[in-house]
Amino acid sequence: MSPSKPGRNDPCPCGSGKKYKACHAAEDRAKAAPPPTAPAHPLKQDLEGAMALLGDADVSRLSQALEQLGVLLASAGPQPGLRYDDKAFSDHVGQALAKLAAQEGLDAMEARNSLRLGVVRELGTRSFQEKLGAGLLTQAARSGRTPEERRALCVGALLATAAKKTGKVRPEDNPVLDVVFDVQFREWSQKHAEVVRKYESLVAGMEEQEALTPEASEALRQAEAGELDALVKHVQADPALVERISREAKERAQRVEAKLRDPATPSVFSPEEELWLTCVLWEPLRAMKSQPKDPEGRRQVIAGLLRAVKGAVDPEFLEGMLERMRAGAKDPAADEPTREWLTDAAIAFEAEPARLVLAALLTARQEARGRSAEEMVALADLKALPAWTPEQLEPYRQLLEKEGRAAGAWRIRRAQEWLHEHPVQLDAEA
């Protein structure tokens, strides 16, 4: 024992007359104890995994993480810190599109790249990147996240803070800023597209018969640049135009519904979308098969089904369907009738998503097909089960992750969350 340290039963060196153990022993032990270690960051393992991913020579894994990050940002919605300033973004995009429209020989890819560069250089400031990094970490810490989701969000957070740490990353070289642009531009386009698309479709038909008036041409030019007020006022001021738009929309919807009833028409849904709809609409559809006899009871059942459909068809669901339809409408390998049907379907589903989704569910003859042999087997296994639980959907979710279908895996995750509160018994007739 060190001579400088008294024994427990020795007199305390302070001179109090008490034994050391009853006087200053506890205080001296506390002083000699090592300082407490700081608690580990709750996302420590996820951040380490994200760091490893950023250093991985296989860039395809990073691309998948960034794709999943885009899905997660879209599902989180336009929250402060997760988007560029809304007004600044809208102003910049509107002005830039107007300038791009005046350039000849500029293809769509060049135009989009020019638009992206302008946005990230002007709005992707150091301050914005710091807020984005903090916002992504907050999203990653939310309960219920899968390891893959946390890793994707941590990858985004690390990229967002790279400029602060190194001082060398230019906004246009930071892929997380591109992800934010892609998500926000889709949201901006969806907000502005419906009126412009309807009007362009109408204009295409009118140009075969007569030249546009100067007012109509100017309204369309402003609409293409993102300024819709002139277009809305122009349409509202012409009752005949309003009537024609309504008539053509009705005729288009009728063509689409007739095609949906055709036994040869493939499903408009992807497998994960069809599975999601089955989960969310199972009970409302069962209620439709055993409706009350009184009119008010039947009205409530139908209203309940429509509310459920509107809730199931969220913005990500609708945008995924529309993107597939628009891509198919431009597919040179498809025949002309198929391209025309997909063009009609995209416009009709965007105009009346809940009604057309319900029509597709109730009248379509074909189910969604798997995109690989392994997925077909997984879907067949699911459909053979008497009930669905979150755990039974997990192998299918993991398969979609493995095949690089981040958006599909996220949709199945949503279905799993739904099933926690609303189990589905498939042995009962739908």
Buried (B, 14 or more C-beta within 10 A) or exposed (E): EEEEEBEEEEBBEEEEEEBBBEBBBEEBEEEEEEEEEEEEEEBEBBBEBBEEBBEEEEEEBBEBBBBBBBBBBBBBEBEEBBBBEEEEBBEBBBBBBBEBEEEEEEEEEEBBEBBBBBBBEBBBBEEBBBBBBBBBBBBBBEEEBBEBBBBBBBBBBBBBBBBEEEEEBEBBEBEBBBBBBBBBBBBBEBEBBEBBBBBEBBEEEBEEEEEEEEEBEBBBBBBBBBBBEBBEEBBEEBEEBEEBBEEBBEEBBEBBBEBBEEEEBEBBBBBBBBBBBBBBBBBBBEBBEEEEEEEEEEEBBBEBBBEBBBEBBBBBBBBBBBEBBBEBBEEEEBEEEBBBBBBBBBBBBBBBBBBBBBBBBEEBEEEBEBBEEEBEEBBEEBEEEEEBEBEBBBEBBBBBBEBBBBBBBBBBBBBBEBBEEEEBEBEEEE
